[in-house]
Amino acid sequence: MDTENVAENGTPESVTVETRFGDIEFSWDKGIYMPVGLLGFPEHHVFGLANIPNTSLDQFKLYQSLTDANLSFIVAPYNMESGVYAEKDLTNAQKSLAIDSADMAILMVVTIRSAPGGQGITMSTNLRAPILVDTGRQVAWQHILPNEKYSVQHDL
């Protein structure tokens, strides 16, 4: 990871991360702060969100740690009009995290596995634990929804 344009206080303006998709530059001031990190990764708090430089993956984004080049996740932005989540569940989550409804974005972490027999891949997402982003404050939490109707391995 290289830092460029280091400001007087020592905070870089941007960071270039060597990702599995090639080098991607992230603006430090556009970083997303996660006060408690992701499940299983509580020590990682600052992430960047980028388009994946592969047109066949346009529906996904890269959620990259800005402090550890080896930690990244493929995420799928949630379409609020899809109806996958009940409005009541989203409203409760939004209120518990003090996110203004106009500022809430939802990212679903995607898991990619080899298909049975090694023929291709399968993709799934954990609907029970999406990342809720307060876009106004650039803060996010991986929030566990209490409703058991949301699968932890929902096939895409």
N, C-alpha and C positions, 0 to 999 in steps of 0.2 A: 504494500500500500504506500503510495507516495502522497505527500501533502504539498500543495502548491499555494503560493500567495499567502504566506503566513502573516496574519495581522500582528500589530504591535503587541497585543496581549498574549500571543502565542497560539491563538485559535486559528486553524486554517480556514480559508474561505471555501475551499473545496478539497475533496479527497478523491483520488482515482483508485478504484478497487479492481484488482485483477480477479474477475469473476469466472465462473465456468462458461460464461457466454462471451468472454473477452473483457477488455478494460472498459469500465464505465465510470464516468465522473459524476460525483454527487456534490451538490452545494451543501455545505455544512449548515447554513442557516435554513435549509428546507428539511433538515433531519426531523424524524419523528421520535420523540422521547417516550420510552416505556418505563414508568416508575418501578414496576415490578418485573420487567422482562417478560419473556414468553415462557409457557409451561416447559419445564426442563432446561431452560436457559436463563435463570434469574439474574445472572451477572452481566447480561448484555442489555443495554438500555437505549442505544441510539441506532436508528435504522434509517435507511434511505429507500425510496420507492422509485423504480425505474421501469421503463418499457424493456422488454426482452428483445434484443436485436435479432429476431428471427420471425419473419412474417407468419409462419405457421403457428406461432404462439401468441398472436395479437390479443387474444382474450385474457391472457395472464400478465402478471407483473412480477418483477423481482423485488423481494423484500430483503434487503441486504444490510447486515450489521456494518456500521461505519467504524467500528473499533476492532473487528475481527474479520478479515477477508475470507476466512474459511466458513463463515456462518451466513447462510442465506436460505431463503424459502421462496418457492413459487407460490404466488397467491392469486386468487381470482376475486376481482372486485364484485361485490354483490349488487345485483340489479334490484333496487327497491320496489320495482313494479312486478317482480316475479312471484311474489306471494309465498315464497318458501318459508319465511318467518312470519309468525302471527304478529300483527300490529301491536297487540298488548305486550308481547314479550320484548319487542324492540323498544317500546315506550318505557317499560320497567327498567331495562338495561340503560337506556339513555338517562333516565332520572337518577339511577343509582350512581352513575359516573359523572353526573352534572354536565352532560353534553347537550348543547342547544340542538334542537331537531334539524335546523338548517345546516349545522356543521358536522353532522354525523355521517361517516363513511364506514362501510363494513368490508373487511377483507377476509376471505376464507383461505386457510392454509391448504395447499394441494399436496397430496402424497402420490408419488408416481412409483409403481411397482412393475416388475416383469409379470407378464400374463402367465397363467398356468401353461406349462409345457414350453415356456420360453418363447412363445409366439406373440410378439408385440409387447404392449404395455397396457396397464390399467391405471386409471386415475380416480382418486376419491378425495373428499374433503370432510373435515370434521365440522358438521353443522352445529354441534353442541358448544364449541369453543371458538367463535370467530374473533377476529381482532377488530375492536371498535375504535375508530380514529376520530378524535375531535380535531377537525381540519382547521378550525379557528385558532386553537392553541398549540397545534402540532404535537399532541399528546395522544397516546394509545394504550389500550389495555386488552389483553386476551381475556375475554369475559365468558365464563361458563354459564350458559343459559340453564335454568332449573327445569325446563320443560323436557321430559324424557322422550318426547316425540321426535326430537332432533337426533339423527344418527351421528355416531362418532366416526363412521366410515361410509359416507354417502357417495355412491358411484357417480362419476361425471360422464 
